[in-house]
């Protein structure tokens, strides 16, 4: 007999008290069991995801290359999920021994001058993670979470311990409303609720992901068997019925502002006279972004210019540009003497990549509106670059651009090494004052998501009336308190092609290798053999 939605919620509600009381060692064991199950289902998960994204939004399936899609779907689906679960297991093991997780380095105070200078923060380095071979996989990258300084490192550590105690025991039944653009997002959101907040989860998949329901049931079987997860694909009616059930105590949404307003306000938003929220539960959400990439003017070497142009182009192409953090606004200085060369490098790279299938609902219409012409009859969408303005006094003007763009989820900045001391200070202040949840310097902010240890969400301050890019943080296995935002840094140039770039010829092999390595680590091994086996693919990319 097929279980009904009410049956699912009844089972979840019955299991909720025991799960909220589940101790850290038991959560660590459950996370490792789930990571092993994801490893076994990874190939099937990836192949079904590729099939979804090879099908046009009108229903037919145009022919087209799937090589890049294979790597992208493996990386953002099973691979990202396994990494998050491994980090979660490590954090829970640390909590059992030390009462809080361990970061990559001892927390430290930034800008201790207080009110006389920039705001004071506690810096927590979350990369490289221990025993995951991050120094090889994420070479020359760092990620520093900036937390509000409560009065020094000892007080911060006390706040961190208290955050762990309070957050892990929140309990209740969470409804997770999954996004349709990336198959791993909804799974990560569910894992966040289960392990970080001690909630059981009804995971409602986006209708696009209905073919994944049995696959995810296999990949997440330990969570289902433990009674902490139920999975359903469906349309808005499923979400509406679940929200009407009094057993649901929390909702997490990853989606757009229209979906947020429908959920919270029951319609177009809070701006109508007499409007009041209709949502009765607590809420967290991530609502996307119009993502900028700022290029600080200066002198770049040819290798640096090519690498940074490739990163911009790759951030546009990845996932057919249907990521919430795909670059949508490139901000340069009109007087920068390498500007034309940089833009030409990006354009050439885009022109050399085959157009991809318009698989996301509404994408063809949006493209035609911007391009002011009909989309190609073959169902693909060519890459489109539109010039909409110039900037003079870069740091001031770029900050104003950031303030006007919708969303506060993530921003990217390319910054040269050739700046004078005063110019470098101004550029650093520009980076530190960007009001985004993640600011990436000389790399793409999506890597912050892929690290698994960077709290993900909009810049703090979102409200039900003005949510920005969201309310609250997700995917924070270290359970950090007082999070302000994160700064990710990468190399200005790289000798090897980053495997997430769509033109990497061995990216599918590499993602398959990392999945195998993480699977070996989940089984208690070291993963070194898998790492060594990937070297030919790394060198030939």
N, C-alpha and C positions, 0 to 999 in steps of 0.2 A: 504494500500500500504506500502510495506517495505521501510524504509528510507535507502538511500544510504549513503556512507561515505561522499560524498560531501554535502548531506543534513545535516548530523550531524555537519560538520565543519561550514557550513553556519549559523546554529542556534547558535552554540557556539560563533562564531565571533560576531554575533549580540548582544549576551548577555554580551560579555566581558567588554565593558566600564562600564556598570552599576554595574557589580560585582566588578570591581577594585575600584569603588567608594563606595561599600557597607561598612557601618560604623561598628565599633566593636560590638555594641549591636545587630545589625542585623545578624552579623556573629555568635555571641553567640547563638542566637535563632535558626539559621539554623543548627548549630552543635548539639544542643539538640534535635531538630526534627529528625535529622538523627540518633542519638544514640537510640532514641525510635524505629525508624523503624528497625534498626539492631537488637534490642532486640526481636522484633516480628518475625524476619526472622532467628534468631540464630539457632534454631533446624534444620531447613531445610538446611541452609548453612552447618552446621556440618555434617549432614548425606550425603549430596552430596559430600563433601570433602573426607569423609571416603571411599565412593564408588570409587572415583578417585584413592585413594591410596591403595585400595585392588585389583586393576586390574594390572596385569603384563604388562610390557612394550610391550610384543608381542601381547597383546590384550585379553588374557583369564583371568579368575578370579580365582586364586587358593583359596582354603579355608584356613582360618586362623583367629586367634583372632583379634577382632577389639576394644577391651576395651581400650587399651592404645591409639590407634589412635583416638578414640572418644574424649578423654581428650585433646590430643595434638591439634586436629583440632579445637575444641571449643576454646582452649586457644589462639592459634595463628591466628584464624580467627575472629569470632564475638567478643570475649572477648577483645582481644587487640584493635580492632577497636573501640569498645565502650569506652574503657579507654582513647584512644587518643582523641576521640570526646569530652568526658567530660572534659579532661584537656584543650582542645582547647576552649571550652565554658567558662571555668573559666578564662583562660588567656584573652579572649576577653572582659569578664566582667570587669576584672582588668584594662585593657587598657582604657575602657570607663571611669573608675573612677580615675585612677592614671597615665594614659598615658603610662604605661608599666605593664607587668605581675608581680605578686609577687612570689618569690621563697619560699622554705621551711624555709629559714633563711636569714638574712641580708648578702649580699655579703661581703667577707673579703679578705684581701691580704695574699697570701702565699709567703713565702720566701722573705720578704721585703728587705733583704740584697742586692738585685740587682746583679750586675756583680761579686761581690766577692764570691757569693755562687751560689746555683741552680737558675735557671731562675725564675723570679717573675711572679706570676699569680694572677688573681682574682678568688677566689673559690665561686661557686654558688651551694648550696645544693638544689637538685631537688626532694629529697625523704626524708620524707614522703610528699605526696601531701595532700592538705587540703580536709577534708570531704569525703575521699574515703576509710577510714578505713585501711590505709596503715600500721599503726603500728601493726595491727593484721595480715594482709595478707602478708606483707613483713617484718615481725619481725626481728630485729637485722641486717637489711640491710641499707646501705647508698649509695647515689650516688652523687658525687661531680663533676660538670663540671668545668674544668680549662680553663679560658679565659685569653688571653694575657692582661697584665696590661698596660693600656694606661696612667698611672700616678696617680693611687690611685682610691679609691672607688667612690668619687664624679664624676671624669671624666668617669669612667666606666658606672655609671648610666646615664650620659648624652649620652654616646655612645649607650647605650641600648635603650633609648627613641628615638634616631635618627634611629636606626636599625628598630624599630617597625614602625615608620612612613614610611621609605623608602621601607621596604620589603612588607608590606601589600598592597601597592599600585602599585606593579610592573605590574600586568595585563598581558593581552595577552592570547593566546591559547597554552596550553601545551599538548604535546603528552606523555603519560605515557606508557612505554613498560614494561608490567608486567612479573615477574619471574614465573617459573612453579613449584617451590619447596614448597612454603608456600602460602596458599590461601589469607592470610591477607596482604601480602606485597604490592601487586598492589593497593589495596584499601587504605592502609595507605599512599602510595606514592601519590595517587590522592588527598586524603584529605589534605596532606601537601601542594600541589600546590594550592588547592582551598582556604584554610583558611590562610595559612602562607604567600603566595605570591600573593594572589588576582587574580589568573589565573583561567580560565575555562579549562576543561580537557576532552580530548578524551582518554579514558582508553582502551588500547589494551591488552586484556587478552592473556596469553600464550595458545597455542592450547590445552594443557592438561586440562585447566580450562574452556573449552567451555561449559561443562554441568552446570557451575556456572553462566553463563551469565544471565538467567532469575532470579535466586536467588539474585544475586547482584543488579539487576534492582529493585527488591522489597526492599532489605535492604537499598539501597541508593536512594530510590524513592524521598525523599525531594530534593536531589541535582539535580536529573534529572528534576524534576518539576520546580526547580528554574532556569533551563537553563544553569547550570554550569558544567554538566557532561553528557557525552554520553559514552556508554560501547559497545565494540565490541570484540568478540573473533576471532582469525584468525592467519594465518601464517605470514611469512615475507613479503608477498605481501601486506597485509593490512598496515603494518608499512611503506613499501616503498611508497605506494600511499599517505599515510598521510604526509610523509616527503616531498613529491613533492608539496604539497599544500602550497601556499605562506601565508595562514592564520595561519599556525603553527609557533609560535615564540620561543618555548622552547621545549626541549626533556629531559625527565628523563628516564634513563635505569637502571633496576636492572637485572643483568645477569652476563655473563662471559666475559673474555678478547676477545674471538673470536667474540662475538656479538658486543662488543665495537669497535673493529677494523673495522668490516664490516660497522657499523654505521658512524664512524668518518672518516675512511680512504677509505672506499669502497672496502676493501680487507684485506690482511694480516697484515697491519700496516704501521708505518712510516719509516721502515728501508730500503725500496727499494729506489733506486736513483730517485730523483725528486718527491718523494711522497709529497702530500699536502692534507690537510683535504677537504673532500667533503661535510661535514655537514655545513649548512649555519646558523643554529640557535644556541642559547645558550644551554648549556648542563650541567646537573648534573647526577651523576651516582653512583651506588654502585656495586662493581664487585667481591665481595667475598674474600676468604682468605684461606690460609692453616693455620688453627688455632692451636697455640701451647698451651700446659698446662705445666708450669714450676713448679717444686716442689723444694722449697728451703730446703736444708738438715737441719736437726735439730731433736730434740726429740719430738715426737707426742704421746699423750696418745692413747690407743686402740680405744676409741670412736672417737677421732679426725681423726685417720688414716682410720677407717671404713667410716666415713662420707665423707672425701675427696675422697676416692676411689670410693664411690658411685656416687659422683658428676661427676667425670671423666667418669665413665661407663655410667651414664645417659646422659651426653653430647655427647657421641658416639652413643647411641642407638636412642635417640630422633629423630623422623621423618625419621627413617631408615638411619640416618646419612647423609641425603641429605640437611642439613642446611649449609648455608655459614659459620657458626661459629661452626659446629660440630668439636670436638677435633680430629685432625689428626696427631699431633706430641706431644708425651709426653717426656719431658726433665727432667731427674733426674741426681743426682750426683752418680757416680759409687761407691764412698767410703761411701755413706750414709748407715748406718747400718740397716735401716728399709726398704731399697729399695726393696729387694726381697719379703718381707711381703706385701708391698704396691702393687707391681705388681701382686702378687698372689690374693689379694683381688679384684682387677679390673678384672682379668681374670676369677675368679670364678663367679663374678656378670654377666659378659658377657655370660659365658657358661650357666648360669641358665635362660637366657632370650631366648624365641623362636625367630628363624630367621624370618625376615619380607620379604614381597613380593618386588621383584625388579620392582617397578612401574615407576621409572624415566628413560626416554630414555637414552640408552647407559650404564646404570649402570651394567648390567650383563657383558658386555665386559670389563669394567674397573676392575670389581672384578676378572675376570678370568686372566687378565693381571698381577695383583698384586699377586694373589694366585698361579699362574702358574698351574692351573688345571681347569677342567670344573665346572661350577656352578651346583648345585643340579637340578635334573629334575623337582622338584616340584615348581620351580619358585621363591624360596626364596634365600636369600644371608646370609650365616652364618657370624657371627662377626669374624673379622680377625685382629689379632695383629701381627705385624712384628717388630722385633728388628733390628735397623739400626745403633746403635752407642752408645758411652759412653761419660761422661764428668768428668773432674777432678776439675778444679778451677771454681766453679759453676757460680758465678755472671759474670765473664769475659767471660767464654765460652758460657753461656746461652745467653748473649747479642749478641755474634757473631752468634749464631744459629738464633736468631730473625732477625738479619740483612740479613741472607741468605734465609729465608723462603719467598715464594711469598705472597704478600698481607700485608696490614696494618690495617685491619678492627678491629680485636679484639684479645686479648690474655688473658690467665688465669694464675694466680699464686697462689699456695698453700704456705703459710708462717706460721711457727710455732711461738708459744709464748715463747719458751724456749731459744731464742737467747740472747747472751750477748748484752750489749749496743752498742758495736762497730759492732757486726754482724747485729743487728737490723737496724743500720744506713745504712750499706752497702745494706742490702736487700731492705730497703725503697728507697734508691737511684736507685736501679735496677728497681723497680716498676715505679718510677717517670720518668725514662728515656726510658722506652719501647715506641717505636714509633708506637703506635696503637691508633685507634680512641676510643676504650674502653679497659681499662685494669681492669680485675676483680680479686679481691683478696679474696681467700677462698670461691669463688662461681663461677658460670658459667656466662660468659659475655652475654649470651642470656637474662638473667634477665634485663640487661641494656636496651635491646630492649623492653622487656615486660613492663618496667616502663612507657613507653610512653613519658617521659619528658627528656630523654637523647638524645642529638643530635646524629644522627646515620650516620656514614660514615667512610671512610678511614682517616688515619693520614694526616694532612694538607700537601700540597705540590704536589699533583697529577697534572699532565699536560696531554694534549692530546697525547703527545708522550710517556709518562710514567705515566699512571693514577694510578698505585698502586691498592688500593682497592676502588678507586673512587675519584670523584671531587665534592666538596660541601657537605652539610649536609642535611639530611631529618629528618622528624618527630621531629621537634623542636618547640613545641607549645608555649614555653616561648619566642621565637624569640630572643635568646641570641646573642650578638655580639662577635666577636673576639674569637670564640671557638677554643681551642687547642685540648683538648681531655677530656675524663671522666674517673674517677677512681670509680669503684663500689666495695663495701666491704660487705662481708657476714660473718656469724659465722663460726668458725673453726670446730665446732661440733653442732649438733642440736638434741633436744630430740624427735622431731616429723619428720616423713618422709616428705621431700618436695614434694608437690603434682605434680610437673612436672617430677618426676622420674617415669619411665615406670612401675615399680612394685608397685606403690601406688594403693591399692585395691579400693579406693573410689575417685580416681582422677576425673572421669567423673561426679560424683555427685558434687564435689567441683567446677569444672569449670561451671557446670550448675547453681550452687548457686551464684557464683560471677556474671555471666551474669544477673541473676535475680536481684541481688543487684544493679548492675550498671543501669539496666533498671528502678528500683524504684527511684534511684537518678536522672536519667534523667527526670522522671515524676515529680520531685520536692520533693520526699520523702527523708528519711534519710538512708534507707537501713539496719537499725539495725536488723529488724526481719529476713531478709535473712541471715545476718551474724550469728545470734544466731542459726538459723536452720542448719547451716553448721557444727556446733561444733561436732556432732557425727561422721561425715565423717572425720573431721580433726583428731579426737582422735583414730579412728579405721584404719587409713591409714597404 
